[in-house]
Amino acid sequence: MRVVRRRRVACSFSAESAERIIVALDGMAPDQALAFSAQVEGLRWVKVGLELFVQAGPEVVAQLRDQGLRVFLDLKFHDIPATMAGACRRAAALGAELITVHACAGSEGLQAAQAAAVEGAESTGQQSPTLLAVSVLTSWEEQRLQRELAISQGIAARVSALAQLSATAGIGGCVCSPWEAAVLRAQQPEPFALITPGIRPKGAAVGDQARVMGPAEAIAAGASQLVIGRPVTKAEDPSDAFARCCAELRI
């Protein structure tokens, strides 16, 4: 597939704002994802999730990087340590700069994944990626978590515990809802990264997310970067929607 390189245009928002926003290419076919990412002016980061990766394969990471984009590979690896290590080694070799693993895999799996990611990046002459531990998905509500998974620990306490487990294991950051960002930032100072989905700019529908916050509020709470999907990808003018999200950050 021939991929057209991105046009570089002058934007009305700062480069720092654009670096803070990761646009999720969820629900798109490979051709749609590549065409979309090529048209959004000022876009710097995209998220490749399970659906797109399963359909497009590893090649999509290279194609997006050929457009000048940075890739967050959100596959949420959770397996025995050896398998997690192998998956992270290959993901890092692809050039993904952010890679998700499940914190509940435990310290042995997290340590193996981190070491292997460094090896994978070095094998292809790239910078080591940041591994991000997934704590509690933003679609979960506390009562349902307790009822369906028999977890008596509240969401806030569980997220904090999993973040600490991840940091101790050498993981570079975690994925959390913006509701937990302030507490986690107090516990885990930078450069530990806090990546927050569940971001809804002004006027956007909440959708299937239970714990949401606006872009500026999430950054003020301590988030490092924000994952935004449908408010940009389903907008009539995605470039304008992306610019508005960046402008809300006022960076």
C-alpha positions as CSV (number, residue, x, y, z in Angstrom):
1,M,0.0,0.0,0.0
2,R,1.3,3.4,-0.9
3,V,1.1,5.9,2.0
4,V,1.2,9.6,1.3
5,R,3.5,11.5,3.8
6,R,1.8,14.0,6.0
7,R,1.7,17.7,5.0
8,R,3.3,20.0,7.5
9,V,1.2,23.1,8.0
10,A,1.2,26.1,10.3
11,C,-1.2,25.5,13.2
12,S,-2.9,27.8,15.6
13,F,-1.9,25.8,18.6
14,S,1.5,25.0,20.2
15,A,3.6,22.0,19.3
16,E,3.6,21.1,23.0
17,S,-0.1,20.9,23.0
18,A,-0.1,18.6,20.0
19,E,2.5,16.4,21.7
20,R,0.1,16.0,24.7
21,I,-2.8,14.5,22.6
22,I,-2.9,11.0,21.3
23,V,-5.7,10.4,18.8
24,A,-7.1,6.8,19.0
25,L,-7.7,5.2,15.6
26,D,-10.2,2.8,17.1
27,G,-13.0,1.4,14.9
28,M,-11.2,2.1,11.6
29,A,-10.1,-0.2,8.8
30,P,-6.5,0.1,7.9
31,D,-7.1,2.2,4.8
32,Q,-9.3,4.5,6.8
33,A,-6.8,4.9,9.6
34,L,-4.0,5.8,7.3
35,A,-6.1,8.2,5.3
36,F,-7.4,9.8,8.5
37,S,-4.0,10.2,10.2
38,A,-2.6,11.8,7.0
39,Q,-5.3,14.5,6.9
40,V,-5.3,15.8,10.5
41,E,-3.2,18.9,10.6
42,G,-0.7,19.1,13.4
43,L,-1.2,15.5,14.5
44,R,1.8,14.0,16.3
45,W,0.6,10.9,18.1
46,V,-1.8,8.1,17.3
47,K,-3.0,5.1,19.2
48,V,-3.2,1.7,17.5
49,G,-5.5,-0.7,19.5
50,L,-6.4,-4.3,19.2
51,E,-9.0,-4.0,16.5
52,L,-6.8,-2.1,14.1
53,F,-3.7,-4.2,14.8
54,V,-5.5,-7.5,14.3
55,Q,-6.8,-6.4,11.0
56,A,-3.8,-4.5,9.7
57,G,-0.9,-6.4,11.3
58,P,2.4,-5.0,12.5
59,E,2.9,-3.2,9.1
60,V,0.5,-0.4,10.2
61,V,2.9,0.8,12.8
62,A,5.6,1.3,10.1
63,Q,3.1,3.0,7.8
64,L,2.1,5.4,10.5
65,R,5.7,6.1,11.3
66,D,6.3,6.8,7.6
67,Q,3.8,9.6,7.9
68,G,5.9,11.2,10.6
69,L,3.7,10.0,13.5
70,R,4.6,8.6,16.9
71,V,2.8,5.4,17.8
72,F,1.1,4.3,21.0
73,L,0.6,0.6,20.6
74,D,-2.2,-0.3,23.0
75,L,-2.5,-4.1,23.0
76,K,-2.5,-4.5,26.8
77,F,-0.2,-7.5,27.0
78,H,-1.1,-9.8,29.9
79,D,0.3,-13.3,30.0
80,I,3.1,-15.4,31.6
81,P,6.4,-13.4,31.9
82,A,8.1,-15.1,28.9
83,T,5.2,-14.4,26.6
84,M,4.9,-10.8,27.8
85,A,8.6,-10.3,27.2
86,G,8.5,-11.7,23.7
87,A,5.6,-9.5,22.7
88,C,7.1,-6.4,24.1
89,R,10.5,-7.2,22.5
90,R,8.8,-7.3,19.1
91,A,6.5,-4.3,19.7
92,A,9.6,-2.2,20.6
93,A,11.4,-3.4,17.5
94,L,8.5,-2.1,15.4
95,G,9.2,1.4,16.7
96,A,6.2,1.8,19.0
97,E,7.1,4.5,21.6
98,L,4.4,3.7,24.1
99,I,3.3,0.1,24.8
100,T,0.7,-1.1,27.2
101,V,0.9,-4.1,29.6
102,H,-1.6,-5.1,32.3
103,A,-0.3,-4.2,35.8
104,C,-2.1,-7.2,37.3
105,A,0.3,-9.5,35.4
106,G,2.5,-9.0,38.5
107,S,6.0,-7.8,39.1
108,E,7.8,-10.7,37.4
109,G,5.9,-10.2,34.2
110,L,6.3,-6.5,34.3
111,Q,10.1,-6.7,34.9
112,A,10.5,-9.2,32.0
113,A,8.4,-7.0,29.7
114,Q,10.5,-3.9,30.5
115,A,13.8,-5.6,30.0
116,A,12.7,-7.2,26.7
117,A,11.3,-3.8,25.4
118,V,14.8,-2.3,25.9
119,E,16.4,-5.2,24.0
120,G,13.9,-5.0,21.2
121,A,14.5,-1.3,20.7
122,E,18.2,-1.7,20.8
123,S,18.1,-4.5,18.2
124,T,16.8,-2.0,15.6
125,G,18.7,1.0,16.7
126,Q,15.7,2.9,18.3
127,Q,15.1,4.6,21.5
128,S,13.6,2.5,24.3
129,P,9.8,2.8,24.5
130,T,7.9,3.7,27.6
131,L,5.9,0.8,28.9
132,L,2.6,1.8,30.4
133,A,0.8,-0.4,33.0
134,V,-3.0,-0.6,32.6
135,S,-4.6,-0.3,36.1
136,V,-8.4,-0.3,36.0
137,L,-10.1,0.3,32.6
138,T,-12.1,3.6,32.5
139,S,-15.2,1.7,31.6
140,W,-15.4,0.1,35.0
141,E,-17.6,1.5,37.8
142,E,-16.8,0.6,41.4
143,Q,-19.9,-1.3,42.2
144,R,-19.7,-3.4,39.1
145,L,-16.0,-4.1,39.7
146,Q,-16.8,-5.4,43.2
147,R,-19.9,-7.4,42.0
148,E,-18.5,-9.0,38.9
149,L,-14.9,-9.5,39.8
150,A,-15.3,-10.0,43.6
151,I,-12.7,-7.2,44.2
152,S,-13.5,-5.5,47.5
153,Q,-10.8,-2.9,47.1
154,G,-12.1,0.4,45.8
155,I,-11.0,1.6,42.4
156,A,-8.9,4.5,43.8
157,A,-7.0,2.2,46.1
158,R,-6.6,-0.5,43.5
159,V,-5.3,1.9,40.9
160,S,-2.8,3.3,43.4
161,A,-1.6,-0.1,44.4
162,L,-1.1,-1.3,40.8
163,A,0.7,2.0,39.9
164,Q,3.1,1.5,42.8
165,L,3.7,-2.2,41.8
166,S,4.4,-1.0,38.3
167,A,6.8,1.7,39.3
168,T,8.7,-0.6,41.6
169,A,9.0,-3.1,38.7
170,G,10.6,-0.4,36.5
171,I,7.7,0.4,34.3
172,G,7.8,4.0,33.0
173,G,4.2,5.0,33.5
174,C,0.6,3.8,33.7
175,V,-2.8,4.3,32.0
176,C,-5.4,5.6,34.4
177,S,-8.6,7.6,34.3
178,P,-8.3,11.3,34.7
179,W,-10.1,10.9,38.0
180,E,-7.1,9.1,39.5
181,A,-4.4,11.4,37.9
182,A,-4.0,13.8,40.8
183,V,-3.5,11.2,43.5
184,L,-1.2,9.1,41.3
185,R,0.9,12.2,40.4
186,A,1.3,12.9,44.1
187,Q,2.5,9.4,44.6
188,Q,4.5,9.0,41.4
189,P,6.3,12.1,40.4
190,E,7.6,12.7,36.8
191,P,9.1,11.3,34.7
192,F,6.6,8.5,35.6
193,A,4.0,9.0,32.8
194,L,0.3,9.2,33.4
195,I,-1.7,8.5,30.2
196,T,-5.4,9.2,30.5
197,P,-8.2,8.0,28.2
198,G,-11.7,9.1,29.1
199,I,-11.1,12.6,27.9
200,R,-14.0,14.6,26.6
201,P,-13.6,18.1,25.3
202,K,-16.3,20.7,25.7
203,G,-19.6,19.7,24.2
204,A,-18.5,16.0,23.5
205,A,-20.7,13.1,24.4
206,V,-19.5,10.8,27.3
207,G,-20.2,7.6,25.3
208,D,-19.2,4.3,27.0
209,Q,-16.7,5.9,29.4
210,A,-17.6,6.1,33.1
211,R,-14.8,8.3,34.5
212,V,-14.2,11.3,32.2
213,M,-12.7,14.8,32.4
214,G,-11.9,17.7,30.1
215,P,-8.5,18.1,28.5
216,A,-7.3,21.1,30.5
217,E,-8.6,19.6,33.7
218,A,-6.8,16.3,33.1
219,I,-3.4,18.0,32.4
220,A,-3.9,20.2,35.5
221,A,-4.6,17.0,37.5
222,G,-1.2,15.6,36.5
223,A,-1.7,13.7,33.3
224,S,1.3,13.5,30.9
225,Q,-0.7,12.8,27.8
226,L,-4.4,12.5,26.8
227,V,-6.0,9.8,24.6
228,I,-8.9,11.2,22.6
229,G,-10.9,9.2,20.1
230,R,-14.4,9.8,18.9
231,P,-14.5,13.6,19.6
232,V,-11.8,13.9,16.9
233,T,-12.3,10.8,14.7
234,K,-16.1,11.2,14.4
235,A,-16.0,15.0,14.0
236,E,-17.2,16.6,10.7
237,D,-13.9,18.4,10.5
238,P,-11.3,16.3,12.4
239,S,-8.5,18.9,11.9
240,D,-10.7,21.5,13.5
241,A,-11.7,19.2,16.3
242,F,-8.1,18.3,17.0
243,A,-7.1,22.0,17.0
244,R,-9.9,22.8,19.5
245,C,-8.7,20.0,21.8
246,C,-5.1,21.4,21.7
247,A,-6.4,24.9,22.2
248,E,-8.2,23.8,25.4
249,L,-4.8,22.9,26.9
250,R,-3.5,26.5,26.6
251,I,0.1,25.3,26.6
